[in-house]
């Protein structure tokens, strides 16, 4: 009888040890990772006249508080911050020969963007901007904006009737 009693005590002790090791989920649901990047895509919208191609576009992207882009002082004018390579890139309808120039003003949170393509392009997405989200910041897509959209044809004449559209992917 003592052997059965000891065996039962041993099994009970083992079960209690195993249960205590399991613990319980005393935490709340896991929190989603804080966003670190916002990918902004800008498109030209509207109807071009037959035979008209866009040769260049200038637009300013307005970033919400806590969102920046990687930029460095210009070699010839250190008061101007130029977007680092790969931060602002021609995309979508802008051709492989398209070039971009982007400056950043941290005080106004504006990214001034110019996209040129000697071959021309139509309406649609033409540039992608990769932004950094500062720790502790949770921006929304509605906090991003555009100002001062201007499109010119291959001869440098302003194209009327076009507008800009922004889409933002925060992750």
Secondary structure by P-SEA (a helix, b strand, c coil): caaaaaaaaaaaaaaaaaaaaaccccccccccccccbbbbbbbbbccccccccccbbbbbbbbccccccccccccccccccccccccccccccccccbbbbbbbbccccbbbbbbbbcccccccccbbbbbbbccccccccccccccbbbbbccccccccccbbbbbbbcc
